[in-house]
Amino acid sequence: MARFVFIYHAPMTPADATPPTAEQSAAVMGEWMDWAAKVGDDMVDFGTPLAEGVRVSSDGSVAPSTREVAGYTIIEADDLDAALALAKEHPHLNMPGGCEIEVHVAQPVPGM
């Protein structure tokens, strides 16, 4: 089995947006938990929401991230096709605003 990192991209929620109701939040989390249950024991790290990304350059300068990264998950799957099949069924893709998922193969580090 190989490990894959799912990187979730979503547009930032405007500061003046109406926050979701408790029921809406519970419904969304229910969809995510259903997806996690489908992945089962192959879920290595459910992940967490991310915010306020900062890009650090080789010269030490910093700037806001140019990509809206909303979170990540790490899973194990037989191959990239199996990981992509799970990504295609992920509820993140149903969120408003044109959300996307990047799937990356986690490469083993020699000697680790």
HURA-V634897 format. One record per pair of residues at least 4 apart in sequence whose ideal C-beta (glycine too) atoms are under 7 Angstrom apart, sorted by sequence separation. I is the first residue (numbers start at 1). J is the second residue. If there is no record, write none. Layout:
i/j
I/J
I/J
This chain:
i/j
13/17
20/24
22/26
23/27
24/28
25/29
26/30
27/31
28/32
29/33
30/34
31/35
32/36
33/37
34/38
35/39
39/43
57/61
65/69
78/82
80/84
81/85
82/86
83/87
84/88
86/90
95/99
20/25
77/82
56/62
77/83
93/99
36/43
55/62
92/99
54/62
55/63
75/83
93/101
77/86
92/101
36/46
54/64
55/65
54/65
55/66
75/86
90/101
53/65
87/101
53/69
87/103
50/69
84/103
50/70
83/103
49/70
50/71
49/71
50/72
48/71
47/71
47/72
80/105
47/73
46/73
47/74
45/73
45/74
44/74
44/75
43/75
44/76
74/106
42/75
42/76
42/77
39/75
3/44
39/86
35/89
35/90
12/68
35/91
11/68
9/67
10/68
9/68
32/91
9/69
10/70
31/91
9/70
7/69
8/70
8/71
8/72
7/72
6/72
5/72
6/73
5/74
6/75
3/74
4/75
3/76
4/77
2/76
1/76
2/77
1/77
1/78
2/79
4/83
6/87
8/92
10/95
11/97
10/97
11/98
10/99
9/99
8/99
9/100
8/101
9/102
7/101
6/101
7/102
6/103
7/104
4/103
5/104
4/104
4/105
5/106
4/106
2/105
3/106
